[in-house]
Structure formats: C-alpha cells, structure tokens
C-alpha cells in the first residue's frame, strides 16, 4: 500500500529530529506541502508539477523570494526521497532565484539612539536594575561596535574604567581584543556600575551586565525586549531596509561616542 505524503513527511521529520535537527519552520512547511499533496490525490514519486504548484501557486505571497523559500524547504525532503524512490524530482536550488534577501542595514541617527536609550531607561519594573542594564547594554553596543554576544559575555574584570578599556575575549574568530572607550562611554559605565553596586555586588568573574535578579542576560530575552522597544518607538521596515535591529547599532560606532543627549541618561 502506497503511503500518504503526510506519512512520508512525518517519517522524514522524525528521522532528522532524532539526529538533532530542530526543523521548526521547514517542518511546518513540509507538513503544509504534505497536506497539499494528499488533498490533490497525489501518489508515487514527487513530480516537478506537484512541487512547483505548491511552491508558487499555493503561496500566499506571489513573490519569487517566497517561492524560493518554499523550494528551499522541500528540497532536502525531495533529495531524501530520491534515494529510496526512483523517478523522484529534486528541484534546483535556484528555481526561483535566491531564497534570502540581504536588506540594507539601518543606520541610526543620533536622535534615534537617544530615543532608544531613553525608552530603555523607562522599562519596568521601575526602580530595579533592569532599565539601567538595558540602557547601558544598547548604549555600549552603539558606542563600541561590540556584537551583542560579546557585550553579554563581559565580566567585571573585562571592564577597566580607569584605563578606559574593554577586554573582549573569545570573539567570533576565537581571539581576544582590546576596545578603547570614549570618556562619555566611561562616564556612562561608571554610572551604571554605581547603580549596579546598590543591587548586585560586582564579582570579578561575574557578568558586568545583569538582570534585575543579578543573573546574566540571555540573548533571547534581550531580543524580545528590543522588539518591544522598537514597537513602542514605531520603528518598522521601510523601502527595502530592514526594521532597526540591535546588530545595526554597531554601524554607529566609528567615533566611539554616545550621543550627548543619551550620555546623560546612560
């Protein structure tokens, strides 16, 4: 008896997940493909017509980028089926062009950075360390060009405010480097450290930037908070440019200075 496409997709996803692959989005796409194939009464090897119809004609957005992403989701499954079922059609990766579009980064104005830091400083709960931590984290990235992961890994020992220097350890290429700080940035970090001391003791090997509970910040939580701030400020994607991201703050670090309006609040 010929198995349904739903059954074949479930077997494939289980096999891949047992090997440690998450397949969250591709998995949901493949399940949608299976529903389409079964609803159309398809049986037997995957065909060019079946895959193209699903990728292009069933897509909610009629754009080559959307079609390409759907092809990208179904290709690994098609290659898997081709090993066990002769005659299976495997679509080319570039059937509809590239599946990813590199959007131009957002270049923050000084006023946007000021607005972002002010909004971060108003985070709840009021009176806790949380607003100061996020205000300092975002200002530090804008002022130094650190990656988010690098900023989150900073320990108290890595922040030498007397020398005006950060030690960034185990960077993207497994190397360490020194990052000089502008006096306005040093001043902002001193203010944060003083406030931090009132809530959490600064241990040498402890995280420099900490949550309201004194624990290290998690990247996922930071992105969630930034998303809320972005929504609050009304920042959206426009004219081929991505909505402002934390990563884009790094493009504003040429002068190593926090804008004057933000320095007073950082």
N, C-alpha and C positions, 0 to 999 in steps of 0.2 A: 504493500500500500504506500502510495506516494505521500510523504509528509507535507504538511502545510508550511507556508513560508514562515508563519508565526513560530511553529515548532523548530524550524531550522535556525531561525534567528535566536531563539531562546537558548538552543544548544550552543551556538557560537558565542553568545554573550557570557554564558556560564563558564565555558572553557577559557575565555580571555580573562574573566574576572578571577577565576581560580589561579591564574598566572600573575595576578596582582594589578591588572589594569582596571582603572575606575570606570571608564567609558560612560560617564554620566550623560553628556549631551549626545555623542554618537549613538549611545544605546537607545535613547528616546527617538532619535531619527530613524534608526534601523527598525524599531518597533512600528513606527508610522509607515515605513516602507512595506513591512510585512502585512500590515492591515490593508494597505492599498493593493498589494499583490493578491492577497486572498480574496478581497472583495471583487477583484476583477476576474476571478476564476482561474488565475494563472497556476499552472503546474509544470514541473520539469525545470530545466536549466534556466538561469537568468538570461534574459534577452536584451538586446540593445533597445528595442522598442519599450519594454517594461521599465527599464531604468531611466531612460530619457523622459518618458511620460511622467514618471514620479518626480524626477529632479526638476523638470521645467514646468510641465503643465499643472502639477498639483501644488506647486509652491505658492505661498500666499503673496510673496513679493516677486514681481516679474522683473528681476534684475539678474544679470549674468553672475554677480557676486553671490547671490542667494543660490542660484542653480549650481554654481561651482562648489559651494559649501555642502550641498546635498550629495553631489558626486563624491566629494571627499569622505563623507560619512559612509557611503555604501561600498566604496572601492575595496577596503580591507575584507569586508564580508564576501564580495564577489571573488576576490583572489583566493579566499579560503574555500569557497565552493568550487572554484575551478580545479582545485587539487583533487577533489573527490567526485566531481560530476563533469564529464567531458561535454564540451559544447557550451559551457558557461561563458557568458560575455563579461569581460572586465573592462570597464570604461577607462579611457585615458584620463590622467590627472588634469590635463589642460583642455578637457572637452569644452568647457565654457570659460576658459581663461583662469587666472589665479583665484584662489579661494580666500585670499586675505588681501586687505587693502591697508596700506600704511597711511594713516591720517597724519596731516601736519600737526606737530605738537603745538600746544597752546603756549604762547609767550605772555606771561603775566606782566601787567603794568604795576608800577609801584603802588598805585591806589588799590588794585586788586589784592595785592599781598597784604596791605594794611587792613582791608576789609576782611580778608580771610583770618588774619591773626586776631582781630577784634572779635569776630564771630566765635573763634575757638575759645577765646578768653571768657565768653559768656555761656559756655557749656554747663550743663547741670551734672551733678549736684553743686550748687553754688556754695562756696566756702571750702570745697575739697581741693585736693591737689590736681584733680582731673583737668580742669580748664587750663591751668598753668602748664601742665605737661604737654597737652596738645598744641597749645600756643607756641611753646618752646620748640617742640619737635618740628612743626611746619616752618617756623622761622629759621631754624637751624639748617634745614634742607635748602631753603631758598638762599640762605647766606653762604653756604659752603659747597653746595653741589653734591652732598652725600647722597648715596642711594638710601632708600627707606630702610632696607635691611641693615645697612652699615650704621645708621643712626640708632636703630633699636638695639644693636649689639654693643654700643658704647658702654663701658663701665666707668665708675667714678675715677678710677686710676687713669683712664684714657683721656680725661678732660683736664688739661693743665692750664688753668686760667691765669696763673702768674706768668707763664711763658706765652700765653695766647696761642696754644697749640692743641690740636686733637691728634691722638694716635688711632688710626683706623686699622684694625687687624683683620687678617684673613679676608681680603677683598675679593672681588669677582675672579681674579686670576691668582688667588691664594697667596697674595703678597700683602705686606703692611705698608702704610704710608703715613706721613705727617701732613696735617692740613692746618695752615695758618688761619687765625681768626682776626677779623677786623675788631677794633676797640668797641664798636657798638654791639657786636655779637658777644664779646667777652662780658660787657655790661649786662646784656640780657641773660646770659647764662649764670652770672653771679646772682641776679635777682631770683632766678628760678631755683638755684641751689639753696639760697637762704630760705625760700618758701618751702622747699623740699625738706630741709632740715627740721622744720616745725612739724612735719607729718611723718617722715621716714628717715631714720639715721642713714647717712651716706657711708656704706661699707666699701672698702677699696675695690673689691671684685664684684660688687653689686651693680645692677643696671643703673645707669645715670638717669634715664627717663623711665619713670614708673607710673603705674596706675594709682588710683585713689587708695587701693589696698596695699600699695607698696610692692606690687609684683611687676615683673617685666611685661611690657606691652606686646600684644600679639599682632602680627601684620594684618590678619583678617579683621580684627577689631578696629584697627586704625583706618583701613579702607572703608569700613562701614561708617565710622564717624565722619570721615572726609566726605562720603557720599551725602550724608545728612547736611553737612555744612554747604556743600555745593548746591544742593536743592534749596536750602534756605537763602542762598545768595542769588539764586536764579540763573546759575551757570549751566548752559546746555551746549550740545554740539551745533555748530553753525558753519554753513558754506564749505563743507569738506574738511573742516577742522574738528578734531575730537573735542568732547567736553573736557574742561580742565581736569588734569589728573595730578596726583601727588608727584609722580615722576617728572611732570613738566616743570615743577618748581626748580629742578636742577638747572634748567636753562637760564635762570636768572642770577647765577652765582658769579658772573665774571668779575664783579667789583668787590665781592666778599662783604657786602654791607647790607644790613637790614634797613629798609626804608625808614626815614626819620619818624614818620607817623606811627610805624609799628614798633620801633625801638622802645618807645616809652611804655608800650603795653606788653612787650615781650620780656 
